Amino acid sequence: MKQATPVPLELRIVYSQVVEGLLQHGLSGRVSPRLQKRLKQAGVDVEKPLLPTYPVVMWSHCLRIIVEETWPGLPLEEGFRQLAAAHVEGYGRTFIGRAVFGVMRLLGPRRLVLRLPQTLRATDNYTEVQLVEKSPTEFEMRMNSVLDCPGYSEALFENMLRVGGAESPKVTTLSVEEDHTTYLLTWKER
């Protein structure tokens, strides 16, 4: 199998349904005027129709702004965990997210994890995922990205596993390298 050429950081984008899921659904009623202003300064104008894509670097900056404004009293990692939960919930309310979540519920946690490479690739133009099955309820997952949002990715995947029916999902970062992160995904059988 031919290895895909990595997309340079400056060309990496997220698709509008990712932004819509968080800003229009996950944070519904919690976008303060100050948050709105800071997001607009960063490049996301919530008063206008969403653009089809947003640069990843800018979107990562927006995630930090959202945590600072929405969960100011929490430690940064807990704020990012709250953000991830809101993001998954909100994405499930988008047109595309409703369809994806319907499939996730039918698949169950193991098959959901096996489909993560395709699921995540549908949210941006760069994500590549490699999975190693350690047991039916334990997978090692290597992603070709490093996100400076402590706790966010872990909570994102835990919440996705919950959508798929996983009991007590736990996602742990095993290693962070220059261009990839490796996670351990575990859960209990119901």
Buried (B, 14 or more C-beta within 10 A) or exposed (E): EEEEEEBEEEEBBBBBBBBBBBBBBBBEEEBEEEBBEBBEEBBBEBEEEBEEBBBBEEBBBBBBBBBBBBBEEEEBBBBBBBBBBBBBBBBBBBEBBEEBBEEBEEBBBBEBBBBBBEBBEEBBEBBBBEBEEEEEBBBBBBBBBEBEBBBBBBBBBBBBBBBBBBEEBBBEEEEEEEEBBBBBBBBEEE
